[in-house]
Amino acid sequence: MKYFLAKTDPETYSIDALEKEVTTIWNGVRSAQAVIFLKQMRAGDKVLIYHSQGQASIVGLAEVVGDSRPDPEDTRSWLVDLKFIKKFEEPYITLKQIKETNKFNDIRLVKQGRLSTMDLPDNFVEYLKKQNLPI
């Protein structure tokens, strides 16, 4: 099992919307680098949901159900089905907190701020667990 992170603007699609729907097709990703990570997702992988914009924090957890696949409506895009697992309680783990550790300056979340979907290294996942994030 791998961990990934998917960013969303909470005004467009929030963790609350995912919780209501229970499952969703995660689509609309067109960045070539982000599509590479979508292609790597397999059933059972975990996806941390990150609210971008002003919130800039990890707000919930989803699970990949089924393998990723090409988007039949957009040849540059890729799809994956996500199932809601949980919404984290506030205070959320913020990008500011992550940056302040100075331990993760080399991870994509910190160094590639505009990348919408990415894999997460094991040491970062362990850090989140030590912060009592129920992942």
N, C-alpha and C positions, 0 to 999 in steps of 0.2 A: 504494500500500500504506500502510495506517495501522497504528499500534501502539495496543494496548489493554492494560489490566491487569485480571486477574481474581483476586480474593482467595478463598482457601479455608482452612478450618481443617485443618491437616495430620492431625489425628486423624480427621476425617471423610473427606477425600479429598486425598491428598498428591501431590506431583510423582512420587514413586515409584510410586503407583498408576497415574497416567497413563502413566508409562514402561512399566509392565507391560501395560496395555491397548492401548497405541499410539494408539488413537482413543477418544474418549468423547463423549457428548452432555452438554454443559454446560447443566444445567437447575437448577431450584429457585430461580431469581432472581425475586423478586416486587417489589422496590423499583421504583417507577415510574421514577425517574431511572436506575437501573441497566439497566432494560429498554430505555430509549432508546438506550443504548450497545450493547446486544446487537443491537438492530434495525439499527444502523449497520455491523455486522461483515459483511465480504464475503470470499469465497474468496481466500486469499493474504495476508490481514491477519495480523499477528503479535500474539500475546497473551503477555504476561509473566505467569507464574504467581507469585503472592505468597502465602506462608504467613502467616496472621494469628496471633492469639493471642500466645504468648510469643516466637515466632521473629521476627515482624514483618520479613520480608525477601523480596527477589525471589530465587526459587530455580530458575526454569526458564523455558523458552520453548516455546510451542506455536504452531501455525498453524491458522487457520480453514480448514476444508474444506467447501465448499458455503456457501450463504447462510443466514442466520439465518431462523427461522420461528416462528410461534406454537406454544405448547405445547398440544397437543390435550387434555391432562388438566387444565389450569389456565389459564383465560382471562386471568389477571393476569400470567402468566409468559411467557417467550420462550426459545427453544432455539437453540443453535449447536453444530456439530460441531467438535471440536478434535483435532488430531493432535500427538502428542508430537514435539518437535524435539530438545531437549536439557535436561539437568539441569546447572545451573551448579555449578562447584566452589566449595567453601568457601574463603575466607570470602565469604559472600553480601553483596550490597548491602543494608544494613538501612535501615529507616525512620529510625532515629536518625542514621545517616550523612547521609541525604538532608536531614533537618531541620537538621543542623549546618552545611550549606553556606550556609544562609540565602538560597539562590538560587531556591528552589521553594516558598516559603510560600503561593503562590497556586494551586498545582496541587491537584486533587481528592484525591490520595493523602495530602497533608498537611492540607488544611483540612476534608476530609469523611471522617474516619476510619472511619465505619461504612458507607460506600458500597462495595459489593462488586465492581462492575464499572465501568470508566471508560476514557475515551480518554486518551492521553498526548500532551502537546504535543511538537513537534519538538525544542525546546531541551532538554527532559528526556531524550529519546531520545539526542540527541547527547552529553549529559553521561554517560549510561550507557555509551555506546561509548567515551568517553575514559577510563572506569574499567575498560576492557578487558573489558567484559561482551560476550560473543560473540552479539550480536543482529543 
